[in-house]
Amino acid sequence: MTTLSGKTALVTGSTSGIGLGIALSLAKAGANLILNGFGDASQVIAQVQQFGGKVGHHPADVSDPAQIAEMIAYAEREFGGVDILVNNAGIQHVSAVEDFPVERWDSIIAINLSSVFHSTRLSLPGMRAKGWGRIVNIASVHGQVGSVGKAAYVAAKHGVIGLTKVVGLETATSNVTCNAICPGWVLTPLVQKQIDDRAATGVDPQQAQHDLLAEKQPSLEFVTPPQLGELVLFLCSEAGSQVRGAAWNIDGGWLAQ
């Protein structure tokens, strides 16, 4: 098992869904955790604290570079810096390009792509100074293929993979690595809404879920947050030290088609 005792992990968008699953995996491996997300995080903090490490929370709105800077400063002040950065925060909007609200485009690019840049550029100096670091960007299969109605999300996730490659190259001779994970369908609130929208047309909810999976994911099973957490642990381990600038698919066969 990967041991991360003494390391501090910052996971953006970690008060629910994929981010929380990854945070729990890192905490189980002994890492201290900085959670990020809106609202009352007391219950989530308690979940993560059960594994014995130090746990903090910062409510930064990652669409705002100044708030990201405040979050990294908090990490340095209270935890001695960030050793593991997991850029997970993301939002979605579905609309045809010609009807896509400009403000929604801007917010998706800010949260799904620009925040990855800002968190990375602010964390890298500390990682280089310590001589060790792991940056894991939660991209998506939509970083490699398109889907109708998801212009901003697909553009942002393609950008995340491109940024991952550049950072992977720029850190190639150091003990800092940067990689992206590309999940297929994960049963998060964003995906549940798409199932609910189908069910609202009169389709049985189980059938709506099956139909959603069948369109893209040959396994007909969702990827789970704990599975993503275990992949993050591998990338943090010595065994993952030569995985650099990669976009790792975990998608039930989606991209194999």
C-alpha positions in Angstrom: 0.0 0.0 0.0 1.2 3.5 -0.8 2.1 5.4 2.4 1.7 9.1 2.3 2.4 9.9 5.9 3.8 13.4 6.3 2.5 14.5 2.9 -0.2 17.1 2.4 -2.8 16.8 -0.4 -5.0 19.5 -1.7 -8.1 18.3 -3.6 -10.2 21.0 -5.2 -14.0 20.4 -5.4 -13.7 17.7 -2.7 -16.8 18.1 -0.6 -18.7 15.6 -2.6 -18.5 13.1 -5.5 -15.2 12.3 -7.2 -13.2 14.8 -5.2 -14.4 13.4 -1.9 -13.7 9.8 -3.0 -10.1 10.8 -3.9 -9.7 12.7 -0.6 -10.8 9.7 1.4 -8.3 7.4 -0.5 -5.5 9.8 0.2 -6.4 10.1 3.9 -6.5 6.3 4.2 -2.9 6.3 2.9 -1.9 8.6 5.6 -1.9 12.0 3.9 -3.0 15.2 5.5 -5.9 16.7 3.6 -7.0 20.2 2.5 -10.6 20.0 1.3 -12.1 22.7 -1.0 -15.7 23.5 -1.8 -18.6 25.7 -0.9 -20.9 25.5 2.1 -20.7 23.8 5.5 -17.9 21.2 5.3 -18.1 19.9 8.8 -19.6 16.5 8.0 -17.1 15.9 5.2 -14.2 17.0 7.4 -15.4 14.5 10.0 -15.4 11.7 7.3 -11.8 12.4 6.4 -10.6 12.9 10.0 -11.5 9.3 10.9 -8.3 8.2 9.3 -6.2 10.2 11.8 -4.5 12.8 9.7 -4.7 16.6 9.9 -7.7 17.9 7.9 -8.4 21.5 6.8 -10.9 23.2 4.5 -10.7 26.2 2.4 -13.8 27.6 0.6 -12.0 29.2 -2.3 -14.0 29.8 -5.5 -11.6 28.4 -8.0 -12.9 30.6 -10.8 -11.1 33.4 -9.0 -7.3 33.4 -9.2 -7.0 35.6 -6.1 -8.9 33.1 -4.1 -6.8 30.2 -5.4 -3.7 32.2 -4.2 -5.3 32.6 -0.8 -5.9 28.8 -0.6 -2.3 28.0 -1.5 -1.1 30.6 1.1 -3.4 28.9 3.7 -1.8 25.5 2.7 1.7 26.9 3.2 0.8 28.6 6.5 -1.2 25.8 8.1 0.3 22.6 6.5 3.8 23.6 5.3 2.7 23.6 1.7 1.1 21.2 -0.9 2.8 18.0 -1.8 0.0 16.5 -3.8 -2.3 18.6 -5.8 -5.5 17.1 -7.3 -7.2 19.5 -9.6 -10.8 18.1 -9.6 -13.2 21.0 -9.4 -15.6 21.2 -12.4 -19.0 22.2 -13.7 -21.0 21.4 -16.8 -23.6 23.0 -19.1 -25.2 21.4 -22.1 -26.3 23.5 -25.0 -25.6 23.8 -28.8 -22.8 26.1 -29.7 -25.0 28.8 -31.2 -27.2 28.8 -28.1 -24.4 28.5 -25.5 -24.7 31.3 -22.9 -21.4 33.3 -23.0 -21.4 33.5 -19.2 -21.6 29.7 -18.9 -18.7 29.3 -21.3 -16.6 31.7 -19.3 -17.4 30.0 -16.0 -16.7 26.5 -17.3 -13.3 27.6 -18.8 -12.4 29.4 -15.5 -13.3 26.5 -13.2 -12.4 23.5 -15.4 -9.3 24.8 -17.1 -7.9 28.1 -15.8 -8.1 26.9 -12.1 -5.8 24.0 -13.0 -3.2 26.4 -14.4 -3.4 28.7 -11.4 -3.3 26.0 -8.7 -0.4 24.3 -10.5 1.7 27.5 -11.1 1.3 28.4 -7.4 2.0 24.9 -6.0 5.0 24.0 -8.2 7.6 26.3 -6.5 7.0 24.6 -3.1 7.1 21.1 -4.7 10.4 21.9 -6.4 11.9 23.3 -3.2 10.9 20.1 -1.3 12.2 17.9 -4.1 9.0 16.0 -4.5 5.5 16.6 -5.7 2.5 15.0 -7.5 0.0 16.9 -9.6 -3.0 14.9 -10.8 -5.5 16.6 -13.0 -9.0 15.1 -13.3 -9.7 15.5 -16.9 -12.3 13.3 -18.7 -12.8 11.1 -21.7 -14.1 14.4 -23.1 -10.5 15.6 -23.1 -10.0 13.2 -26.0 -13.3 12.9 -27.7 -16.3 15.2 -28.2 -20.0 15.0 -27.4 -22.8 17.1 -28.8 -23.8 20.0 -26.6 -20.7 20.1 -24.5 -18.5 22.6 -26.3 -17.1 24.4 -23.2 -16.6 21.2 -21.2 -14.9 19.4 -24.0 -12.7 22.4 -24.9 -11.7 22.8 -21.2 -10.9 19.1 -20.7 -8.8 19.0 -24.0 -7.0 22.0 -22.6 -6.3 20.2 -19.3 -4.7 17.3 -21.1 -2.5 19.7 -23.1 -1.5 21.6 -19.9 -0.7 18.3 -18.3 1.7 17.3 -21.1 3.5 20.7 -20.8 3.9 20.5 -17.0 5.0 16.9 -17.3 7.7 17.9 -19.7 8.8 20.9 -17.6 9.2 18.8 -14.5 10.6 15.7 -16.3 14.0 15.9 -14.7 12.6 16.5 -11.1 10.8 14.4 -8.6 7.6 16.2 -9.4 5.2 14.5 -11.8 2.1 15.7 -13.5 -0.6 13.5 -15.0 -4.2 13.5 -16.0 -6.9 10.9 -15.3 -9.7 10.6 -17.8 -12.8 9.0 -16.3 -15.8 7.9 -18.3 -19.3 8.0 -16.7 -19.0 8.3 -12.9 -22.3 8.5 -10.9 -21.9 12.0 -9.6 -24.6 14.7 -9.2 -23.8 16.0 -12.7 -24.4 12.6 -14.2 -27.4 11.8 -12.0 -29.0 15.0 -13.4 -28.7 13.6 -17.0 -30.3 10.3 -15.9 -33.1 12.3 -14.1 -33.7 14.4 -17.2 -34.2 11.2 -19.3 -36.5 9.7 -16.6 -38.5 12.9 -16.6 -39.6 12.1 -20.2 -41.4 8.9 -18.9 -38.5 6.4 -19.1 -38.0 4.1 -16.2 -35.0 5.4 -14.1 -33.1 2.1 -14.3 -33.7 2.0 -18.1 -32.6 5.7 -18.3 -29.3 4.8 -16.5 -28.8 1.8 -18.7 -29.4 3.8 -21.8 -26.9 6.5 -20.7 -24.2 3.9 -20.1 -25.0 1.9 -23.3 -24.5 5.0 -25.5 -20.8 5.4 -24.5 -19.5 2.9 -21.9 -19.3 -0.7 -23.0 -18.8 -2.1 -19.5 -22.4 -0.8 -18.7 -21.0 0.0 -15.3 -20.1 3.4 -13.7 -16.5 4.2 -12.7 -16.5 4.7 -9.0 -14.8 7.5 -6.9 -12.8 4.9 -4.9 -11.4 3.4 -8.1 -10.3 6.9 -9.1 -8.8 7.4 -5.7 -6.8 4.2 -6.0 -5.4 5.4 -9.4 -4.4 8.7 -7.8 -2.5 6.6 -5.1 -0.7 4.7 -7.8 0.4 8.0 -9.4 1.7 9.2 -6.0 3.7 6.0 -5.5 7.2 5.2 -6.4 5.8 2.7 -9.0 4.2 5.7 -10.7 7.3 7.9 -10.7 8.0 7.5 -14.4 4.4 8.2 -15.5 4.7 11.7 -16.7 2.4 13.8 -18.9 0.0 10.9 -19.3 -3.7 11.0 -19.9 -4.9 7.8 -18.2 -8.3 6.4 -19.3 -10.5 4.8 -16.8 -13.7 4.6 -18.8 -15.2 1.1 -19.1 -14.0 0.9 -22.6 -15.4 4.2 -23.9 -12.3 5.2 -25.8 -11.5 1.7 -27.1 -14.4 1.9 -29.5 
